[in-house]
Amino acid sequence: MKNLRLKAARAALDLSQQDLANKVGVSRQTINAIEKGDYNPTIKLCIDICHALGKTLDELFWD
């Protein structure tokens, strides 16, 4: 399932996929795959993304 909440949160901060990838220490392709729903990130990566975007796990990853 696509993660449109992640994409929207990233865009709201005017961050590219590469910018976010640099902040959390992964490749741009990993961020792209998460947003497209092709990759299920580890909980550590989810937390790192949340910290980078100023969001909670509930806001970005959990229904």
BAPA-561752 format. One record per residue (C-alpha): y negated, z negated, x. Coordinates in pm, whole numbers, padded with zeros to 5 digits, always signed. Layout:
! BAPA-561752
YZX ...
END
This chain:
! BAPA-561752
+00000+00000+00000 -00343+00093+00133 -00565-00193+00241 -00896-00088+00090 -01032-00444+00120 -00998-00429+00497 -01163-00088+00511 -01450-00204+00287 -01507-00523+00489 -01511-00323+00812 -01752-00066+00668 -01980-00338+00529 -02034-00458+00886 -02088-00098+01001 -01788-00118+01233 -01575+00183+01319 -01201+00149+01342 -01243+00161+01720 -01503-00120+01711 -01268-00345+01515 -00975-00250+01735 -01174-00350+02044 -01264-00685+01889 -00903-00776+01812 -00734-00613+02110 -00532-00336+01947 -00557+00043+01934 -00766+00233+01682 -00440+00383+01556 -00315+00033+01467 -00624-00038+01255 -00587+00303+01091 -00220+00237+01014 -00301-00104+00860 -00572+00048+00640 -00336+00328+00532 -00058+00081+00457 +00174+00230+00719 +00189-00085+00935 +00248-00448+00843 +00053-00655+01097 +00167-00988+01236 +00006-01301+01096 -00172-01348+01430 -00327-01002+01406 -00424-01067+01043 -00600-01388+01149 -00775-01211+01439 -00898-00939+01203 -01020-01201+00955 -01214-01383+01228 -01368-01056+01349 -01481-00965+00997 -01577-01313+00878 -01323-01303+00595 -01023-01511+00488 -00660-01402+00468 -00689-01420+00088 -00988-01185+00090 -00826-00919+00310 -00449-00938+00295 -00311-01140+00004 -00322-01058-00365 
END
